[in-house]
Protein backbone atom coordinates (compact mmCIF):
# COMPACT_ATOMS: atom_id res chain seq x y z
CA UNK A 1 0.00 0.00 0.00
CA UNK A 2 2.88 2.36 0.68
CA UNK A 3 3.83 2.16 -3.01
CA UNK A 4 0.40 3.29 -4.28
CA UNK A 5 0.50 6.97 -5.33
CA UNK A 6 -3.08 7.56 -6.49
CA UNK A 7 -6.43 5.79 -6.89
CA UNK A 8 -8.24 6.38 -10.20
CA UNK A 9 -11.83 5.18 -10.59
CA UNK A 10 -13.40 5.02 -14.03
CA UNK A 11 -16.81 4.24 -12.49
CA UNK A 12 -18.24 2.60 -9.40
CA UNK A 13 -19.45 -0.78 -10.57
CA UNK A 14 -18.73 -3.27 -7.82
CA UNK A 15 -16.01 -5.07 -9.81
CA UNK A 16 -14.07 -1.80 -10.02
CA UNK A 17 -14.54 -0.48 -6.49
CA UNK A 18 -15.27 -3.21 -3.94
CA UNK A 19 -11.67 -3.53 -2.71
CA UNK A 20 -11.31 0.18 -1.99
CA UNK A 21 -12.22 -0.10 1.74
CA UNK A 22 -9.63 -2.88 2.13
CA UNK A 23 -7.04 -0.68 0.44
CA UNK A 24 -7.76 2.16 2.86
CA UNK A 25 -7.72 -0.21 5.83
CA UNK A 26 -4.36 -1.65 4.79
CA UNK A 27 -2.89 1.86 4.72
CA UNK A 28 -3.66 2.10 8.43
CA UNK A 29 -1.75 -1.13 9.15
CA UNK A 30 1.24 0.15 7.19
CA UNK A 31 1.09 3.50 8.99
CA UNK A 32 0.97 5.40 5.68
CA UNK A 33 2.40 8.91 6.07
CA UNK A 34 1.53 10.52 2.72
CA UNK A 35 -1.86 11.46 1.31
CA UNK A 36 -3.52 9.16 -1.20
CA UNK A 37 -5.42 11.20 -3.81
CA UNK A 38 -8.62 9.57 -5.05
CA UNK A 39 -10.07 10.63 -8.40
CA UNK A 40 -13.15 9.52 -10.23
CA UNK A 41 -16.33 10.53 -12.01
CA UNK A 42 -18.72 13.31 -11.00
CA UNK A 43 -21.72 10.96 -10.76
CA UNK A 44 -25.10 10.86 -12.46
CA UNK A 45 -28.62 9.57 -11.81
CA UNK A 46 -27.34 5.97 -11.65
CA UNK A 47 -23.99 6.21 -9.87
CA UNK A 48 -22.64 8.34 -7.03
CA UNK A 49 -19.97 10.97 -7.47
CA UNK A 50 -16.51 10.17 -6.16
CA UNK A 51 -17.16 12.29 -3.09
CA UNK A 52 -20.51 10.60 -2.42
CA UNK A 53 -18.92 7.17 -2.85
CA UNK A 54 -16.17 7.89 -0.31
CA UNK A 55 -18.58 9.57 2.12
CA UNK A 56 -21.04 6.66 1.94
CA UNK A 57 -18.25 4.29 2.86
CA UNK A 58 -16.40 6.18 5.59
CA UNK A 59 -18.21 9.22 6.99
CA UNK A 60 -19.75 9.29 10.44
CA UNK A 61 -22.42 8.61 11.59
CA UNK A 62 -23.83 6.44 8.79
CA UNK A 63 -20.92 5.28 6.62
CA UNK A 64 -20.52 1.55 6.13
CA UNK A 65 -17.00 1.70 7.61
CA UNK A 66 -17.47 4.82 9.77
CA UNK A 67 -14.92 3.49 12.29
CA UNK A 68 -12.27 4.36 9.67
CA UNK A 69 -13.50 7.95 9.18
CA UNK A 70 -10.32 9.37 10.72
CA UNK A 71 -8.35 7.91 7.80
CA UNK A 72 -10.35 9.69 5.10
CA UNK A 73 -11.04 13.32 4.22
CA UNK A 74 -13.97 12.94 1.82
CA UNK A 75 -15.16 15.90 -0.12
CA UNK A 76 -12.51 18.45 0.70
CA UNK A 77 -12.30 19.20 -3.01
CA UNK A 78 -15.89 18.26 -3.87
CA UNK A 79 -16.72 16.07 -6.83
CA UNK A 80 -13.92 15.86 -9.33
CA UNK A 81 -14.40 16.87 -12.94
CA UNK A 82 -11.19 15.98 -14.66
CA UNK A 83 -9.59 17.72 -17.59
CA UNK A 84 -8.59 15.74 -20.67
CA UNK A 85 -4.97 15.56 -19.45
CA UNK A 86 -5.04 14.93 -15.76
CA UNK A 87 -1.44 14.55 -14.66
CA UNK A 88 1.92 12.89 -15.16
CA UNK A 89 3.28 10.34 -12.70
CA UNK A 90 6.84 9.31 -13.39
CA UNK A 91 6.75 8.58 -17.13
CA UNK A 92 3.01 7.84 -17.31
CA UNK A 93 0.47 10.36 -18.53
CA UNK A 94 -3.06 9.91 -17.21
CA UNK A 95 -5.81 11.18 -19.48
CA UNK A 96 -9.56 11.20 -18.93
CA UNK A 97 -12.44 11.46 -21.33
CA UNK A 98 -16.14 10.73 -21.29
CA UNK A 99 -17.50 7.63 -23.02
CA UNK A 100 -21.12 6.69 -23.60
CA UNK A 101 -20.51 3.13 -22.39
CA UNK A 102 -17.66 1.15 -20.88
CA UNK A 103 -14.44 1.39 -22.82
CA UNK A 104 -12.29 -1.72 -23.11
CA UNK A 105 -8.58 -1.32 -23.71
CA UNK A 106 -5.79 -3.80 -24.06
CA UNK A 107 -2.52 -2.94 -22.36
CA UNK A 108 0.82 -4.53 -22.97
Number of C-alpha atoms within 10 A of each C-alpha: 15 12 6 10 12 12 12 12 15 16 18 18 10 8 8 11 13 11 11 14 16 9 13 17 15 14 18 13 9 10 10 15 9 9 11 16 10 15 19 20 21 17 18 8 6 7 14 17 22 26 22 17 19 20 21 18 19 23 21 15 11 11 16 15 16 17 12 17 18 10 16 16 14 20 14 7 8 12 19 16 15 16 10 11 11 14 13 10 10 6 6 8 10 12 12 15 10 11 7 5 6 9 8 6 6 4 4 3
